[in-house]
């Protein structure tokens, strides 16, 4: 299991994690534009989009601690919500 210290010391790991956050934020932005009802089923979807914008445009002020906190605390809940959406889609709900 990686730690904040690992993340802080490894520019390649930082780039990979931040890139995935950028992709997630971009996808959430597209969902919000194309299907706002679905977007509202994701907690804090607006914060996901805003965080993507910070990473893209404010990369020089991004704190490693903040990125790592979001990865540890927010991603598990997002994964649960996405899995529930996919399950609903597959079951026709």
PDB file with one MODEL, atoms N, CA, C and O in Angstrom:
MODEL        1
ATOM      1  N   UNK A   1       0.839  -1.180   0.000  1.00  0.00           N
ATOM      2  CA  UNK A   1       0.000   0.000   0.000  1.00  0.00           C
ATOM      3  C   UNK A   1       0.883   1.241   0.000  1.00  0.00           C
ATOM      4  O   UNK A   1       1.819   1.347   0.792  1.00  0.00           O
ATOM      5  N   UNK A   2       0.584   2.164  -0.879  1.00  0.00           N
ATOM      6  CA  UNK A   2       1.356   3.403  -0.955  1.00  0.00           C
ATOM      7  C   UNK A   2       0.924   4.378   0.137  1.00  0.00           C
ATOM      8  O   UNK A   2      -0.192   4.306   0.652  1.00  0.00           O
ATOM      9  N   UNK A   3       1.828   5.286   0.475  1.00  0.00           N
ATOM     10  CA  UNK A   3       1.564   6.278   1.520  1.00  0.00           C
ATOM     11  C   UNK A   3       1.724   7.679   0.937  1.00  0.00           C
ATOM     12  O   UNK A   3       2.178   7.852  -0.194  1.00  0.00           O
ATOM     13  N   UNK A   4       1.347   8.663   1.726  1.00  0.00           N
ATOM     14  CA  UNK A   4       1.564  10.051   1.339  1.00  0.00           C
ATOM     15  C   UNK A   4       3.041  10.318   1.100  1.00  0.00           C
ATOM     16  O   UNK A   4       3.398  11.042   0.170  1.00  0.00           O
ATOM     17  N   UNK A   5       3.900   9.743   1.927  1.00  0.00           N
ATOM     18  CA  UNK A   5       5.342   9.929   1.744  1.00  0.00           C
ATOM     19  C   UNK A   5       5.801   9.357   0.408  1.00  0.00           C
ATOM     20  O   UNK A   5       6.618   9.967  -0.283  1.00  0.00           O
ATOM     21  N   UNK A   6       5.278   8.182   0.040  1.00  0.00           N
ATOM     22  CA  UNK A   6       5.601   7.599  -1.267  1.00  0.00           C
ATOM     23  C   UNK A   6       5.173   8.539  -2.384  1.00  0.00           C
ATOM     24  O   UNK A   6       5.930   8.823  -3.312  1.00  0.00           O
ATOM     25  N   UNK A   7       3.944   9.010  -2.267  1.00  0.00           N
ATOM     26  CA  UNK A   7       3.386   9.908  -3.284  1.00  0.00           C
ATOM     27  C   UNK A   7       4.213  11.188  -3.393  1.00  0.00           C
ATOM     28  O   UNK A   7       4.554  11.621  -4.493  1.00  0.00           O
ATOM     29  N   UNK A   8       4.527  11.780  -2.261  1.00  0.00           N
ATOM     30  CA  UNK A   8       5.267  13.046  -2.246  1.00  0.00           C
ATOM     31  C   UNK A   8       6.665  12.913  -2.836  1.00  0.00           C
ATOM     32  O   UNK A   8       7.196  13.871  -3.399  1.00  0.00           O
ATOM     33  N   UNK A   9       7.261  11.731  -2.711  1.00  0.00           N
ATOM     34  CA  UNK A   9       8.634  11.519  -3.164  1.00  0.00           C
ATOM     35  C   UNK A   9       8.749  11.006  -4.599  1.00  0.00           C
ATOM     36  O   UNK A   9       9.855  10.882  -5.126  1.00  0.00           O
ATOM     37  N   UNK A  10       7.616  10.709  -5.233  1.00  0.00           N
ATOM     38  CA  UNK A  10       7.661  10.048  -6.536  1.00  0.00           C
ATOM     39  C   UNK A  10       6.913  10.850  -7.601  1.00  0.00           C
ATOM     40  O   UNK A  10       5.690  10.748  -7.698  1.00  0.00           O
ATOM     41  N   UNK A  11       7.619  11.638  -8.393  1.00  0.00           N
ATOM     42  CA  UNK A  11       6.963  12.454  -9.420  1.00  0.00           C
ATOM     43  C   UNK A  11       6.154  11.625 -10.432  1.00  0.00           C
ATOM     44  O   UNK A  11       5.131  12.091 -10.934  1.00  0.00           O
ATOM     45  N   UNK A  12       6.601  10.420 -10.725  1.00  0.00           N
ATOM     46  CA  UNK A  12       5.857   9.568 -11.660  1.00  0.00           C
ATOM     47  C   UNK A  12       4.517   9.139 -11.050  1.00  0.00           C
ATOM     48  O   UNK A  12       3.496   9.146 -11.737  1.00  0.00           O
ATOM     49  N   UNK A  13       4.516   8.769  -9.780  1.00  0.00           N
ATOM     50  CA  UNK A  13       3.276   8.425  -9.092  1.00  0.00           C
ATOM     51  C   UNK A  13       2.353   9.635  -9.019  1.00  0.00           C
ATOM     52  O   UNK A  13       1.146   9.507  -9.221  1.00  0.00           O
ATOM     53  N   UNK A  14       2.910  10.798  -8.735  1.00  0.00           N
ATOM     54  CA  UNK A  14       2.110  12.026  -8.698  1.00  0.00           C
ATOM     55  C   UNK A  14       1.432  12.260 -10.048  1.00  0.00           C
ATOM     56  O   UNK A  14       0.234  12.539 -10.111  1.00  0.00           O
ATOM     57  N   UNK A  15       2.196  12.146 -11.108  1.00  0.00           N
ATOM     58  CA  UNK A  15       1.653  12.370 -12.449  1.00  0.00           C
ATOM     59  C   UNK A  15       0.542  11.377 -12.766  1.00  0.00           C
ATOM     60  O   UNK A  15      -0.479  11.752 -13.343  1.00  0.00           O
ATOM     61  N   UNK A  16       0.733  10.120 -12.395  1.00  0.00           N
ATOM     62  CA  UNK A  16      -0.275   9.090 -12.679  1.00  0.00           C
ATOM     63  C   UNK A  16      -1.557   9.357 -11.905  1.00  0.00           C
ATOM     64  O   UNK A  16      -2.648   9.309 -12.473  1.00  0.00           O
ATOM     65  N   UNK A  17      -1.435   9.634 -10.630  1.00  0.00           N
ATOM     66  CA  UNK A  17      -2.621   9.882  -9.803  1.00  0.00           C
ATOM     67  C   UNK A  17      -3.355  11.129 -10.298  1.00  0.00           C
ATOM     68  O   UNK A  17      -4.575  11.112 -10.463  1.00  0.00           O
ATOM     69  N   UNK A  18      -2.619  12.194 -10.529  1.00  0.00           N
ATOM     70  CA  UNK A  18      -3.244  13.438 -10.987  1.00  0.00           C
ATOM     71  C   UNK A  18      -3.884  13.253 -12.353  1.00  0.00           C
ATOM     72  O   UNK A  18      -4.958  13.801 -12.602  1.00  0.00           O
ATOM     73  N   UNK A  19      -3.268  12.509 -13.229  1.00  0.00           N
ATOM     74  CA  UNK A  19      -3.843  12.265 -14.562  1.00  0.00           C
ATOM     75  C   UNK A  19      -5.179  11.539 -14.446  1.00  0.00           C
ATOM     76  O   UNK A  19      -6.129  11.868 -15.156  1.00  0.00           O
ATOM     77  N   UNK A  20      -5.253  10.573 -13.573  1.00  0.00           N
ATOM     78  CA  UNK A  20      -6.518   9.851 -13.392  1.00  0.00           C
ATOM     79  C   UNK A  20      -7.595  10.757 -12.792  1.00  0.00           C
ATOM     80  O   UNK A  20      -8.768  10.644 -13.147  1.00  0.00           O
ATOM     81  N   UNK A  21      -7.204  11.645 -11.893  1.00  0.00           N
ATOM     82  CA  UNK A  21      -8.169  12.621 -11.384  1.00  0.00           C
ATOM     83  C   UNK A  21      -8.641  13.551 -12.504  1.00  0.00           C
ATOM     84  O   UNK A  21      -9.819  13.901 -12.571  1.00  0.00           O
ATOM     85  N   UNK A  22      -7.728  13.945 -13.372  1.00  0.00           N
ATOM     86  CA  UNK A  22      -8.104  14.809 -14.503  1.00  0.00           C
ATOM     87  C   UNK A  22      -9.118  14.104 -15.398  1.00  0.00           C
ATOM     88  O   UNK A  22     -10.119  14.700 -15.793  1.00  0.00           O
ATOM     89  N   UNK A  23      -8.865  12.852 -15.714  1.00  0.00           N
ATOM     90  CA  UNK A  23      -9.772  12.078 -16.560  1.00  0.00           C
ATOM     91  C   UNK A  23     -11.134  11.925 -15.880  1.00  0.00           C
ATOM     92  O   UNK A  23     -12.172  12.080 -16.522  1.00  0.00           O
ATOM     93  N   UNK A  24     -11.127  11.624 -14.595  1.00  0.00           N
ATOM     94  CA  UNK A  24     -12.372  11.475 -13.854  1.00  0.00           C
ATOM     95  C   UNK A  24     -13.162  12.775 -13.848  1.00  0.00           C
ATOM     96  O   UNK A  24     -14.375  12.761 -14.054  1.00  0.00           O
ATOM     97  N   UNK A  25     -12.502  13.878 -13.620  1.00  0.00           N
ATOM     98  CA  UNK A  25     -13.168  15.175 -13.617  1.00  0.00           C
ATOM     99  C   UNK A  25     -13.716  15.548 -14.982  1.00  0.00           C
ATOM    100  O   UNK A  25     -14.807  16.109 -15.084  1.00  0.00           O
ATOM    101  N   UNK A  26     -12.975  15.244 -16.020  1.00  0.00           N
ATOM    102  CA  UNK A  26     -13.440  15.529 -17.381  1.00  0.00           C
ATOM    103  C   UNK A  26     -14.668  14.680 -17.702  1.00  0.00           C
ATOM    104  O   UNK A  26     -15.638  15.180 -18.272  1.00  0.00           O
ATOM    105  N   UNK A  27     -14.628  13.406 -17.341  1.00  0.00           N
ATOM    106  CA  UNK A  27     -15.785  12.534 -17.575  1.00  0.00           C
ATOM    107  C   UNK A  27     -17.001  13.033 -16.800  1.00  0.00           C
ATOM    108  O   UNK A  27     -18.115  13.033 -17.325  1.00  0.00           O
ATOM    109  N   UNK A  28     -16.795  13.455 -15.561  1.00  0.00           N
ATOM    110  CA  UNK A  28     -17.905  13.958 -14.758  1.00  0.00           C
ATOM    111  C   UNK A  28     -18.470  15.236 -15.372  1.00  0.00           C
ATOM    112  O   UNK A  28     -19.682  15.453 -15.344  1.00  0.00           O
ATOM    113  N   UNK A  29     -17.619  16.067 -15.914  1.00  0.00           N
ATOM    114  CA  UNK A  29     -18.093  17.280 -16.592  1.00  0.00           C
ATOM    115  C   UNK A  29     -18.960  16.949 -17.795  1.00  0.00           C
ATOM    116  O   UNK A  29     -19.977  17.600 -18.034  1.00  0.00           O
ATOM    117  N   UNK A  30     -18.565  15.956 -18.537  1.00  0.00           N
ATOM    118  CA  UNK A  30     -19.359  15.545 -19.706  1.00  0.00           C
ATOM    119  C   UNK A  30     -20.695  14.965 -19.281  1.00  0.00           C
ATOM    120  O   UNK A  30     -21.722  15.240 -19.901  1.00  0.00           O
ATOM    121  N   UNK A  31     -20.684  14.159 -18.219  1.00  0.00           N
ATOM    122  CA  UNK A  31     -21.943  13.610 -17.715  1.00  0.00           C
ATOM    123  C   UNK A  31     -22.848  14.739 -17.244  1.00  0.00           C
ATOM    124  O   UNK A  31     -24.048  14.724 -17.518  1.00  0.00           O
ATOM    125  N   UNK A  32     -22.295  15.704 -16.548  1.00  0.00           N
ATOM    126  CA  UNK A  32     -23.091  16.826 -16.044  1.00  0.00           C
ATOM    127  C   UNK A  32     -23.726  17.616 -17.191  1.00  0.00           C
ATOM    128  O   UNK A  32     -24.858  18.085 -17.069  1.00  0.00           O
ATOM    129  N   UNK A  33     -23.010  17.763 -18.293  1.00  0.00           N
ATOM    130  CA  UNK A  33     -23.554  18.490 -19.460  1.00  0.00           C
ATOM    131  C   UNK A  33     -24.590  17.653 -20.202  1.00  0.00           C
ATOM    132  O   UNK A  33     -25.639  18.162 -20.597  1.00  0.00           O
ATOM    133  N   UNK A  34     -24.291  16.364 -20.389  1.00  0.00           N
ATOM    134  CA  UNK A  34     -25.122  15.513 -21.236  1.00  0.00           C
ATOM    135  C   UNK A  34     -26.281  14.851 -20.501  1.00  0.00           C
ATOM    136  O   UNK A  34     -27.316  14.565 -21.103  1.00  0.00           O
ATOM    137  N   UNK A  35     -26.115  14.608 -19.213  1.00  0.00           N
ATOM    138  CA  UNK A  35     -27.141  13.909 -18.439  1.00  0.00           C
ATOM    139  C   UNK A  35     -27.113  14.412 -16.994  1.00  0.00           C
ATOM    140  O   UNK A  35     -26.666  13.702 -16.093  1.00  0.00           O
ATOM    141  N   UNK A  36     -27.591  15.634 -16.782  1.00  0.00           N
ATOM    142  CA  UNK A  36     -27.518  16.231 -15.440  1.00  0.00           C
ATOM    143  C   UNK A  36     -28.176  15.384 -14.348  1.00  0.00           C
ATOM    144  O   UNK A  36     -27.725  15.393 -13.203  1.00  0.00           O
ATOM    145  N   UNK A  37     -29.224  14.664 -14.691  1.00  0.00           N
ATOM    146  CA  UNK A  37     -29.904  13.827 -13.696  1.00  0.00           C
ATOM    147  C   UNK A  37     -28.964  12.742 -13.163  1.00  0.00           C
ATOM    148  O   UNK A  37     -28.927  12.477 -11.961  1.00  0.00           O
ATOM    149  N   UNK A  38     -28.220  12.130 -14.055  1.00  0.00           N
ATOM    150  CA  UNK A  38     -27.251  11.113 -13.632  1.00  0.00           C
ATOM    151  C   UNK A  38     -26.144  11.751 -12.802  1.00  0.00           C
ATOM    152  O   UNK A  38     -25.717  11.181 -11.798  1.00  0.00           O
ATOM    153  N   UNK A  39     -25.686  12.902 -13.202  1.00  0.00           N
ATOM    154  CA  UNK A  39     -24.614  13.576 -12.457  1.00  0.00           C
ATOM    155  C   UNK A  39     -25.021  13.818 -11.009  1.00  0.00           C
ATOM    156  O   UNK A  39     -24.196  13.698 -10.103  1.00  0.00           O
ATOM    157  N   UNK A  40     -26.282  14.157 -10.786  1.00  0.00           N
ATOM    158  CA  UNK A  40     -26.717  14.437  -9.412  1.00  0.00           C
ATOM    159  C   UNK A  40     -26.730  13.192  -8.536  1.00  0.00           C
ATOM    160  O   UNK A  40     -26.866  13.299  -7.317  1.00  0.00           O
ATOM    161  N   UNK A  41     -26.593  12.031  -9.126  1.00  0.00           N
ATOM    162  CA  UNK A  41     -26.529  10.790  -8.349  1.00  0.00           C
ATOM    163  C   UNK A  41     -25.122  10.529  -7.796  1.00  0.00           C
ATOM    164  O   UNK A  41     -24.907   9.582  -7.039  1.00  0.00           O
ATOM    165  N   UNK A  42     -24.190  11.367  -8.178  1.00  0.00           N
ATOM    166  CA  UNK A  42     -22.813  11.282  -7.675  1.00  0.00           C
ATOM    167  C   UNK A  42     -22.621  12.409  -6.659  1.00  0.00           C
ATOM    168  O   UNK A  42     -22.724  13.588  -6.997  1.00  0.00           O
ATOM    169  N   UNK A  43     -22.340  12.030  -5.410  1.00  0.00           N
ATOM    170  CA  UNK A  43     -22.087  13.045  -4.386  1.00  0.00           C
ATOM    171  C   UNK A  43     -20.951  13.955  -4.826  1.00  0.00           C
ATOM    172  O   UNK A  43     -19.944  13.499  -5.368  1.00  0.00           O
ATOM    173  N   UNK A  44     -21.124  15.213  -4.592  1.00  0.00           N
ATOM    174  CA  UNK A  44     -20.056  16.193  -4.839  1.00  0.00           C
ATOM    175  C   UNK A  44     -19.548  16.206  -6.280  1.00  0.00           C
ATOM    176  O   UNK A  44     -18.374  16.487  -6.520  1.00  0.00           O
ATOM    177  N   UNK A  45     -20.423  15.902  -7.237  1.00  0.00           N
ATOM    178  CA  UNK A  45     -19.960  15.869  -8.622  1.00  0.00           C
ATOM    179  C   UNK A  45     -19.372  17.217  -9.036  1.00  0.00           C
ATOM    180  O   UNK A  45     -18.434  17.274  -9.831  1.00  0.00           O
ATOM    181  N   UNK A  46     -19.927  18.295  -8.494  1.00  0.00           N
ATOM    182  CA  UNK A  46     -19.387  19.619  -8.845  1.00  0.00           C
ATOM    183  C   UNK A  46     -17.971  19.802  -8.303  1.00  0.00           C
ATOM    184  O   UNK A  46     -17.139  20.448  -8.940  1.00  0.00           O
ATOM    185  N   UNK A  47     -17.700  19.238  -7.140  1.00  0.00           N
ATOM    186  CA  UNK A  47     -16.347  19.317  -6.574  1.00  0.00           C
ATOM    187  C   UNK A  47     -15.361  18.477  -7.389  1.00  0.00           C
ATOM    188  O   UNK A  47     -14.191  18.837  -7.517  1.00  0.00           O
ATOM    189  N   UNK A  48     -15.832  17.376  -7.928  1.00  0.00           N
ATOM    190  CA  UNK A  48     -14.974  16.538  -8.781  1.00  0.00           C
ATOM    191  C   UNK A  48     -14.533  17.323 -10.005  1.00  0.00           C
ATOM    192  O   UNK A  48     -13.363  17.294 -10.388  1.00  0.00           O
ATOM    193  N   UNK A  49     -15.475  18.021 -10.611  1.00  0.00           N
ATOM    194  CA  UNK A  49     -15.179  18.848 -11.792  1.00  0.00           C
ATOM    195  C   UNK A  49     -14.241  19.987 -11.413  1.00  0.00           C
ATOM    196  O   UNK A  49     -13.286  20.276 -12.133  1.00  0.00           O
ATOM    197  N   UNK A  50     -14.515  20.630 -10.285  1.00  0.00           N
ATOM    198  CA  UNK A  50     -13.685  21.751  -9.842  1.00  0.00           C
ATOM    199  C   UNK A  50     -12.256  21.299  -9.532  1.00  0.00           C
ATOM    200  O   UNK A  50     -11.297  22.009  -9.835  1.00  0.00           O
ATOM    201  N   UNK A  51     -12.119  20.120  -8.929  1.00  0.00           N
ATOM    202  CA  UNK A  51     -10.786  19.610  -8.615  1.00  0.00           C
ATOM    203  C   UNK A  51     -10.004  19.336  -9.894  1.00  0.00           C
ATOM    204  O   UNK A  51      -8.802  19.592  -9.956  1.00  0.00           O
ATOM    205  N   UNK A  52     -10.673  18.823 -10.899  1.00  0.00           N
ATOM    206  CA  UNK A  52     -10.030  18.612 -12.204  1.00  0.00           C
ATOM    207  C   UNK A  52      -9.494  19.927 -12.736  1.00  0.00           C
ATOM    208  O   UNK A  52      -8.382  19.990 -13.259  1.00  0.00           O
ATOM    209  N   UNK A  53     -10.289  20.973 -12.602  1.00  0.00           N
ATOM    210  CA  UNK A  53      -9.868  22.285 -13.097  1.00  0.00           C
ATOM    211  C   UNK A  53      -8.663  22.810 -12.339  1.00  0.00           C
ATOM    212  O   UNK A  53      -7.780  23.431 -12.931  1.00  0.00           O
ATOM    213  N   UNK A  54      -8.618  22.570 -11.043  1.00  0.00           N
ATOM    214  CA  UNK A  54      -7.452  22.980 -10.258  1.00  0.00           C
ATOM    215  C   UNK A  54      -6.217  22.234 -10.737  1.00  0.00           C
ATOM    216  O   UNK A  54      -5.153  22.829 -10.910  1.00  0.00           O
ATOM    217  N   UNK A  55      -6.358  20.936 -10.951  1.00  0.00           N
ATOM    218  CA  UNK A  55      -5.209  20.154 -11.408  1.00  0.00           C
ATOM    219  C   UNK A  55      -4.710  20.621 -12.766  1.00  0.00           C
ATOM    220  O   UNK A  55      -3.503  20.698 -12.998  1.00  0.00           O
ATOM    221  N   UNK A  56      -5.635  20.932 -13.659  1.00  0.00           N
ATOM    222  CA  UNK A  56      -5.261  21.347 -15.011  1.00  0.00           C
ATOM    223  C   UNK A  56      -4.692  22.764 -15.038  1.00  0.00           C
ATOM    224  O   UNK A  56      -3.667  23.015 -15.672  1.00  0.00           O
ATOM    225  N   UNK A  57      -5.355  23.680 -14.353  1.00  0.00           N
ATOM    226  CA  UNK A  57      -5.013  25.102 -14.475  1.00  0.00           C
ATOM    227  C   UNK A  57      -4.214  25.650 -13.294  1.00  0.00           C
ATOM    228  O   UNK A  57      -3.546  26.677 -13.416  1.00  0.00           O
ATOM    229  N   UNK A  58      -4.283  24.969 -12.157  1.00  0.00           N
ATOM    230  CA  UNK A  58      -3.584  25.469 -10.982  1.00  0.00           C
ATOM    231  C   UNK A  58      -2.583  24.475 -10.444  1.00  0.00           C
ATOM    232  O   UNK A  58      -2.327  24.400  -9.242  1.00  0.00           O
ATOM    233  N   UNK A  59      -2.020  23.713 -11.369  1.00  0.00           N
ATOM    234  CA  UNK A  59      -1.109  22.635 -10.990  1.00  0.00           C
ATOM    235  C   UNK A  59       0.030  23.094 -10.101  1.00  0.00           C
ATOM    236  O   UNK A  59       0.579  22.305  -9.333  1.00  0.00           O
ATOM    237  N   UNK A  60       0.387  24.362 -10.200  1.00  0.00           N
ATOM    238  CA  UNK A  60       1.504  24.869  -9.403  1.00  0.00           C
ATOM    239  C   UNK A  60       1.137  25.116  -7.942  1.00  0.00           C
ATOM    240  O   UNK A  60       2.016  25.363  -7.117  1.00  0.00           O
ATOM    241  N   UNK A  61      -0.145  25.052  -7.619  1.00  0.00           N
ATOM    242  CA  UNK A  61      -0.575  25.277  -6.240  1.00  0.00           C
ATOM    243  C   UNK A  61      -1.219  24.040  -5.617  1.00  0.00           C
ATOM    244  O   UNK A  61      -1.783  24.120  -4.526  1.00  0.00           O
ATOM    245  N   UNK A  62      -1.140  22.914  -6.292  1.00  0.00           N
ATOM    246  CA  UNK A  62      -1.739  21.683  -5.786  1.00  0.00           C
ATOM    247  C   UNK A  62      -0.886  21.131  -4.641  1.00  0.00           C
ATOM    248  O   UNK A  62       0.326  20.964  -4.778  1.00  0.00           O
ATOM    249  N   UNK A  63      -1.533  20.855  -3.525  1.00  0.00           N
ATOM    250  CA  UNK A  63      -0.840  20.306  -2.356  1.00  0.00           C
ATOM    251  C   UNK A  63      -0.913  18.780  -2.395  1.00  0.00           C
ATOM    252  O   UNK A  63      -1.986  18.205  -2.577  1.00  0.00           O
ATOM    253  N   UNK A  64       0.222  18.143  -2.225  1.00  0.00           N
ATOM    254  CA  UNK A  64       0.264  16.686  -2.224  1.00  0.00           C
ATOM    255  C   UNK A  64      -0.680  16.101  -1.181  1.00  0.00           C
ATOM    256  O   UNK A  64      -1.337  15.089  -1.424  1.00  0.00           O
ATOM    257  N   UNK A  65      -0.743  16.747  -0.020  1.00  0.00           N
ATOM    258  CA  UNK A  65      -1.594  16.245   1.056  1.00  0.00           C
ATOM    259  C   UNK A  65      -3.070  16.237   0.642  1.00  0.00           C
ATOM    260  O   UNK A  65      -3.812  15.315   0.981  1.00  0.00           O
ATOM    261  N   UNK A  66      -3.478  17.254  -0.081  1.00  0.00           N
ATOM    262  CA  UNK A  66      -4.878  17.340  -0.531  1.00  0.00           C
ATOM    263  C   UNK A  66      -5.196  16.253  -1.556  1.00  0.00           C
ATOM    264  O   UNK A  66      -6.234  15.597  -1.471  1.00  0.00           O
ATOM    265  N   UNK A  67      -4.314  16.071  -2.506  1.00  0.00           N
ATOM    266  CA  UNK A  67      -4.524  15.027  -3.519  1.00  0.00           C
ATOM    267  C   UNK A  67      -4.601  13.667  -2.844  1.00  0.00           C
ATOM    268  O   UNK A  67      -5.493  12.875  -3.148  1.00  0.00           O
ATOM    269  N   UNK A  68      -3.685  13.390  -1.940  1.00  0.00           N
ATOM    270  CA  UNK A  68      -3.660  12.092  -1.279  1.00  0.00           C
ATOM    271  C   UNK A  68      -4.890  11.891  -0.397  1.00  0.00           C
ATOM    272  O   UNK A  68      -5.435  10.789  -0.337  1.00  0.00           O
ATOM    273  N   UNK A  69      -5.330  12.947   0.289  1.00  0.00           N
ATOM    274  CA  UNK A  69      -6.536  12.861   1.122  1.00  0.00           C
ATOM    275  C   UNK A  69      -7.744  12.503   0.266  1.00  0.00           C
ATOM    276  O   UNK A  69      -8.542  11.646   0.643  1.00  0.00           O
ATOM    277  N   UNK A  70      -7.877  13.146  -0.866  1.00  0.00           N
ATOM    278  CA  UNK A  70      -8.995  12.855  -1.761  1.00  0.00           C
ATOM    279  C   UNK A  70      -8.910  11.421  -2.267  1.00  0.00           C
ATOM    280  O   UNK A  70      -9.922  10.723  -2.336  1.00  0.00           O
ATOM    281  N   UNK A  71      -7.718  10.987  -2.615  1.00  0.00           N
ATOM    282  CA  UNK A  71      -7.546   9.609  -3.093  1.00  0.00           C
ATOM    283  C   UNK A  71      -7.958   8.600  -2.020  1.00  0.00           C
ATOM    284  O   UNK A  71      -8.605   7.598  -2.326  1.00  0.00           O
ATOM    285  N   UNK A  72      -7.596   8.853  -0.803  1.00  0.00           N
ATOM    286  CA  UNK A  72      -7.903   7.902   0.264  1.00  0.00           C
ATOM    287  C   UNK A  72      -9.341   7.998   0.765  1.00  0.00           C
ATOM    288  O   UNK A  72      -9.959   6.975   1.062  1.00  0.00           O
ATOM    289  N   UNK A  73      -9.880   9.208   0.863  1.00  0.00           N
ATOM    290  CA  UNK A  73     -11.175   9.391   1.500  1.00  0.00           C
ATOM    291  C   UNK A  73     -12.345   9.456   0.523  1.00  0.00           C
ATOM    292  O   UNK A  73     -13.429   8.963   0.835  1.00  0.00           O
ATOM    293  N   UNK A  74     -12.151  10.047  -0.636  1.00  0.00           N
ATOM    294  CA  UNK A  74     -13.269  10.291  -1.546  1.00  0.00           C
ATOM    295  C   UNK A  74     -13.414   9.233  -2.636  1.00  0.00           C
ATOM    296  O   UNK A  74     -14.532   8.928  -3.051  1.00  0.00           O
ATOM    297  N   UNK A  75     -12.324   8.680  -3.097  1.00  0.00           N
ATOM    298  CA  UNK A  75     -12.409   7.704  -4.184  1.00  0.00           C
ATOM    299  C   UNK A  75     -13.201   6.447  -3.842  1.00  0.00           C
ATOM    300  O   UNK A  75     -13.943   5.957  -4.694  1.00  0.00           O
ATOM    301  N   UNK A  76     -13.076   5.900  -2.624  1.00  0.00           N
ATOM    302  CA  UNK A  76     -13.877   4.710  -2.332  1.00  0.00           C
ATOM    303  C   UNK A  76     -15.386   4.968  -2.457  1.00  0.00           C
ATOM    304  O   UNK A  76     -16.115   4.121  -2.972  1.00  0.00           O
ATOM    305  N   UNK A  77     -15.849   6.114  -1.996  1.00  0.00           N
ATOM    306  CA  UNK A  77     -17.279   6.452  -2.102  1.00  0.00           C
ATOM    307  C   UNK A  77     -17.668   6.659  -3.567  1.00  0.00           C
ATOM    308  O   UNK A  77     -18.734   6.212  -3.990  1.00  0.00           O
ATOM    309  N   UNK A  78     -16.831   7.319  -4.331  1.00  0.00           N
ATOM    310  CA  UNK A  78     -17.117   7.519  -5.754  1.00  0.00           C
ATOM    311  C   UNK A  78     -17.219   6.176  -6.463  1.00  0.00           C
ATOM    312  O   UNK A  78     -18.121   5.971  -7.274  1.00  0.00           O
ATOM    313  N   UNK A  79     -16.313   5.271  -6.168  1.00  0.00           N
ATOM    314  CA  UNK A  79     -16.350   3.946  -6.777  1.00  0.00           C
ATOM    315  C   UNK A  79     -17.664   3.230  -6.458  1.00  0.00           C
ATOM    316  O   UNK A  79     -18.270   2.618  -7.338  1.00  0.00           O
ATOM    317  N   UNK A  80     -18.100   3.308  -5.206  1.00  0.00           N
ATOM    318  CA  UNK A  80     -19.380   2.699  -4.822  1.00  0.00           C
ATOM    319  C   UNK A  80     -20.532   3.277  -5.637  1.00  0.00           C
ATOM    320  O   UNK A  80     -21.393   2.541  -6.120  1.00  0.00           O
ATOM    321  N   UNK A  81     -20.541   4.589  -5.785  1.00  0.00           N
ATOM    322  CA  UNK A  81     -21.628   5.249  -6.502  1.00  0.00           C
ATOM    323  C   UNK A  81     -21.621   4.900  -7.988  1.00  0.00           C
ATOM    324  O   UNK A  81     -22.678   4.689  -8.583  1.00  0.00           O
ATOM    325  N   UNK A  82     -20.456   4.840  -8.572  1.00  0.00           N
ATOM    326  CA  UNK A  82     -20.360   4.475  -9.988  1.00  0.00           C
ATOM    327  C   UNK A  82     -20.787   3.025 -10.192  1.00  0.00           C
ATOM    328  O   UNK A  82     -21.490   2.711 -11.153  1.00  0.00           O
ATOM    329  N   UNK A  83     -20.368   2.155  -9.302  1.00  0.00           N
ATOM    330  CA  UNK A  83     -20.777   0.753  -9.406  1.00  0.00           C
ATOM    331  C   UNK A  83     -22.297   0.617  -9.281  1.00  0.00           C
ATOM    332  O   UNK A  83     -22.905  -0.185  -9.990  1.00  0.00           O
ATOM    333  N   UNK A  84     -22.909   1.388  -8.393  1.00  0.00           N
ATOM    334  CA  UNK A  84     -24.374   1.355  -8.248  1.00  0.00           C
ATOM    335  C   UNK A  84     -25.052   1.856  -9.514  1.00  0.00           C
ATOM    336  O   UNK A  84     -26.054   1.285  -9.945  1.00  0.00           O
ATOM    337  N   UNK A  85     -24.522   2.909 -10.113  1.00  0.00           N
ATOM    338  CA  UNK A  85     -25.081   3.417 -11.371  1.00  0.00           C
ATOM    339  C   UNK A  85     -24.983   2.374 -12.471  1.00  0.00           C
ATOM    340  O   UNK A  85     -25.937   2.159 -13.218  1.00  0.00           O
ATOM    341  N   UNK A  86     -23.839   1.734 -12.569  1.00  0.00           N
ATOM    342  CA  UNK A  86     -23.650   0.701 -13.582  1.00  0.00           C
ATOM    343  C   UNK A  86     -24.592  -0.481 -13.355  1.00  0.00           C
ATOM    344  O   UNK A  86     -25.151  -1.045 -14.295  1.00  0.00           O
ATOM    345  N   UNK A  87     -24.747  -0.835 -12.092  1.00  0.00           N
ATOM    346  CA  UNK A  87     -25.652  -1.935 -11.756  1.00  0.00           C
ATOM    347  C   UNK A  87     -27.087  -1.575 -12.134  1.00  0.00           C
ATOM    348  O   UNK A  87     -27.810  -2.403 -12.687  1.00  0.00           O
ATOM    349  N   UNK A  88     -27.499  -0.346 -11.838  1.00  0.00           N
ATOM    350  CA  UNK A  88     -28.842   0.118 -12.207  1.00  0.00           C
ATOM    351  C   UNK A  88     -29.031   0.103 -13.712  1.00  0.00           C
ATOM    352  O   UNK A  88     -30.094  -0.268 -14.209  1.00  0.00           O
ATOM    353  N   UNK A  89     -28.006   0.503 -14.431  1.00  0.00           N
ATOM    354  CA  UNK A  89     -28.072   0.532 -15.890  1.00  0.00           C
ATOM    355  C   UNK A  89     -28.204  -0.878 -16.447  1.00  0.00           C
ATOM    356  O   UNK A  89     -28.990  -1.119 -17.362  1.00  0.00           O
ATOM    357  N   UNK A  90     -27.445  -1.796 -15.902  1.00  0.00           N
ATOM    358  CA  UNK A  90     -27.476  -3.170 -16.378  1.00  0.00           C
ATOM    359  C   UNK A  90     -28.778  -3.869 -16.041  1.00  0.00           C
ATOM    360  O   UNK A  90     -29.225  -4.745 -16.782  1.00  0.00           O
ATOM    361  N   UNK A  91     -29.401  -3.481 -14.911  1.00  0.00           N
ATOM    362  CA  UNK A  91     -30.650  -4.123 -14.517  1.00  0.00           C
ATOM    363  C   UNK A  91     -31.860  -3.424 -15.118  1.00  0.00           C
ATOM    364  O   UNK A  91     -32.993  -3.880 -14.962  1.00  0.00           O
ATOM    365  N   UNK A  92     -31.611  -2.306 -15.811  1.00  0.00           N
ATOM    366  CA  UNK A  92     -32.699  -1.579 -16.459  1.00  0.00           C
ATOM    367  C   UNK A  92     -33.453  -0.641 -15.536  1.00  0.00           C
ATOM    368  O   UNK A  92     -34.528  -0.161 -15.894  1.00  0.00           O
ATOM    369  N   UNK A  93     -32.918  -0.371 -14.365  1.00  0.00           N
ATOM    370  CA  UNK A  93     -33.569   0.529 -13.407  1.00  0.00           C
ATOM    371  C   UNK A  93     -33.423   1.971 -13.804  1.00  0.00           C
ATOM    372  O   UNK A  93     -33.914   2.857 -13.105  1.00  0.00           O
TER     373      UNK A  93
ENDMDL
END
